[in-house]
Amino acid sequence: MTTPTIELICFPGAPNLPIFAAQEKGFFARHGVAINLTTTPSSAFQAENLASGKFQIAGTAFDNVVAYQEGQGAVPLQGTDFFAFMGATQVELAFITAPDVKTYGDVKGKSLALDALSTGFAFVLYEMLARNGLTKADYGMIPVGATPSRWESVKAGAHAGTLTIEPFTSIARNQGFTVLDTSSNVFDAYQGGSFAASRAWAKANPDVLIGFIRGYLDGLAWTLDPANREAATQILLANMPEIKPQVAGAVMNSLLSPRSGLTPGAAILPEGVKTVLDLRSRYGAGATLSDAAKYIDLSYLEAAAK
């Protein structure tokens, strides 16, 4: 019998380490699936191609799932049925700014880079700025794409700041850029990363989805085991050559902390979901959002854990 291959699309970043580990250790194969991992240049590209069926599973910001189900995505998509079937990270988002931007006041009159203006982590940055006395009239927001492109735009001086995840936060800090703030300073909990699929595909392929979840959970458990830290670091460096050894320790520290990185058991955090829905209710176009069940179905995760 042919092993089914899952087309998986994720944002580039250190949170993909459990996937790298599961591939190298044969955990996906053990559970009867193969993975073809693609990294996305933007949330719009990811959503369009998940909807079209080019990809079956996406590692994405939980807010992206909510946005497209509410018709508030970066691109108009008709009849999407995306849902999150497990969590990935609480994810610490760092507000990285140019070396000369040392305070929120220094942001005034400058442009900031985002993936998209109304999905993903945009509302986290809006909230950071608002809590520090800035209005949307004080700065410009430019859609640039995924973290590598945003970081490069700040490094090149095209924009004064952006939000980053690891390893780009540690890379920027190491190169003298300012970490003006982090999401973990602002929110007690935030459901950052998740894994999503369409409900129709999941219903038609439950065994394939459960095989993916089991392979990921094995990779996650292996990654979080302190005995494997050195081996896990080497896997991360091999798969992300932009990470240099001098920042690898800081990247791993952040990634292995449930406060800022990977979520044990791939759990979805109720308080983190509440934060996402609250931000989208206040900054997105539409009504107050409170029904998490509209965007989440944990039955596949529960079946995989049995």
N, C-alpha and C positions, 0 to 999 in steps of 0.2 A: 504494500500500500504506500502511495506517495505521501511524504511528509508535507503538510500544508505550509506554505510560506506566507507569513504576515508582512505586509508592507506597513512599516511603522515610521511615522514622521514626528520628530521631536525638535525642540529648540536646542541649539548648541549650548553646552554648558556642563559643568561638573556633576549636576544631578543625574546625568545619564550613566554614571559609574555602575549602578547595579545592572544595567543592561549590558554594558561592556563586560562585566564580570560573568554574567549569566551566559553570554555568548562564548567567552573563553573557557569557562568551566563546563560547558555542555549542559547547562541546566534547562535551557529551552528544548534541546533535543531530547532530554530525559522525559520531558512531558509532552513529546509528540508534535512539536512545532519548530519551524525555522523562522528566523527574523531577518528582514532586510531593512536596515536602519538608514533613513535619510534625514538630514538636518534641514530645517526650513529657513528661508531667508526672511520670512515675515509671517505674522499671524494670518494675514489675508490669504497668502499662498496656501498656508496650511489648511485653513477652513474650506477654501474653494475645492481643494483636492481631496479632502476628507469627504466632503459632500458628493463629489463626483464618483467616488469609489476607487480613485487611484491609490489611496491609502485606506487601510482598514482601522488603524488605531493611531491616535495622536497623543503624544505627551505634551500637554499644553497648560496654560494658565487656567485655573478653574473659572475665572471671570470670562474667558473666551467662550466657554460652554454656555454660561448664562447669557452672554451678549447675543450669541447667534440664536438661541432659543427665544429671546425677547425681540428679535428683529432689529437689534441695535449693533450688529457687527460692522466691521470696517468695510466690508463689501456686501451688497445685497444678495442674499441667498434665499430661495423659496423652499419652504417645506422641510427645513432641516429637522432632524430628530436626534441631535447630539445628546449624549448623556455622559456623565462621569461615572466610571465603574470602580475606581479606586483612587486613593490619594497618592502623592509622590513626595512633596516637600511642603513644609511651612514656608520655606524660602525667605532668606533675608535679602531684601532689595536695598542696595546702597545707592544713595544720591551722590554720584561722582561729579565733581566740577573741576574746571581748569585750575591750575595752581594758584592763580591770582584771585579766584573766587573763594573767599574764606568765610563769608557769612551769607545768610539769606538776603540781606540787603544788597549784596554785591550781584545778585541775580537780576535785579531790576534792569530792564532795557535790553536783556540778552535773550538768545534763543536756546531752547532745550530740545534734545532729541528724544523721540519716543518711537516705539514700534508702530503703533497706530494711535490716533487721538482719542478713541472712544472704546477701546478694548484692552484686555491684558492688564498691565500694571499702571496704565495712565492715571487712573483715579487715585492710586497710592501717592503718586507725585503731586497731583492736584491738592490732595489733603495735606501733605507735608508743607507745601507752599502756603496754603490757606492758614494753617495753624501758626505760621510764622509771619502773618500779616500781609501776605501778597495776594493780589487779585489777578485774574487772567489778563487784565490790562497791563500788568507790570512786566510780562514776559511773553515770548513767542514759543509755540510748540510746533515742531516739525516732525512729520512721520518719516522715519529713516529705515526701519526694519528691525531685525533681530539684534541681540546684544553685540555680536562682533562688529556689525556695521555701525551701531550707535557709538560704541567705544572708539572706533577708528575716527568717527566724525568729531568727537571731542578731542581726541589726541591730535588731530590735524588742525584744530582751532576753528572748525566750521561752526561748532555749537559750544555753548559754555558748560553744558552738563547733560547728564542722562541718568537713568536707573540701570544698574548692573547686577548680575548674579555672579557667583563664583564660576570660573576662576578670574573673571574680568575685574572683579572688585580688588582682589589682591594684586593683580598685575598693575592696575591703575595706581593703587597706593604705593607700590614699589617704585613706580616711575615718577612719583612726586605729585600726583594729582590729589585733590582734596576729597575726603569722604565727609561730606557735609552733614549727612544724617543717614539713618537706616530705618527700615520699616519696623524692625524689632524694638526700636526706641519709641515708635509711634503707636503700635498696636500690640495688645497682649497676645493675640492670635490672628493669623491670616492664612487662609487656605490658598497657597500660592500655586503649586503644581498639582496636576491630576492627570489621569489617563482617561481618554474619551473615545467613544466610537458612536456609530449610529445605532439606534435601537433595532432597526430592521436587520442590519448585518449581524448584530449580536444574537438576535432571536434565531437567525438562520444558521449561525455558526457557534453555538454555545460551547461545544467541546474545544474548539480552536481557541476561543476567548479564555476559557478556563485554563487551557494549557499555557497560554501566554502569561496569565496571572501567576500560575504556579512557578513558572520559570523565573519570572521577575521577583517573586517573593523569596525564592532560593537565592537569587543574586543579591537581593537586599539584605537578607540575613547574613550572608557571607561577608558582604561589605561592612556591615555594622559590627561584626565580631572583632573585638580589639586584637585578637591573635592574628588577624589578616591585614592589619593596617599597612604594613610595609608592602605586602604583595598587592594590595588594592591601590596603593599610591603608584606603584610601577605600572599597573594596568591603566590608570588614569593618564599618566605621562605618555604612555605608548599611544593612547587614543586621542590625546589632545596635546600635540607638540607645542602649542602656543604657551603651555604651562612650563615655566622653567623651574628647575629644582629648588631655587632659592625661595619660591613662593608656594611650593607644593604643600609644605606643612600647614601654612595658614589656610589654604584651600581645603585641605582635609579636615582641619579643626572645625571650620564652618559647616562643611558638608555632613560631618558625623554628629553634629549637635542637633537634637530634635527641635531646639528653639530656632535654629536658623537654616536647617538643612533637611535631610532625609527623614521621613516620618516612619517610625517602626511599624511593621505590619501593614504598610501602605494604607494606613487609616485615613479617613476623611474626618477632619476635626470640626465638630458642630460649631464651636465658637469662631473658628476661622472662616467657616462658610457664612456665618452671620455677619462677619466683618465685610466680606466680599459683597453680600447682598445689600448691606447698608450703604456702602460706597456707591454701588451702581444705582441704588434708589435715589441718592442725592446728586450724583453727577451725570447719570445717564438720562436719556430722554424716556420718560414713561412713569408708570405708577410705582408705588412702594412694593418692593419685592420681599417676600418672607417665606414662601413655600419651597423649601430646599428639595423636597421630593420631586419637584418638577424637573430638576436638573441632575438628579443622582439616583442610581439603582445599584445597591450593594449586594444584590442577590448572587451575582457571579463571583464576587470576592468571597462571599460566605460559602458558596459551593466549592470554590477552590481550596479554601482553608480546611475543609472536612477531611 
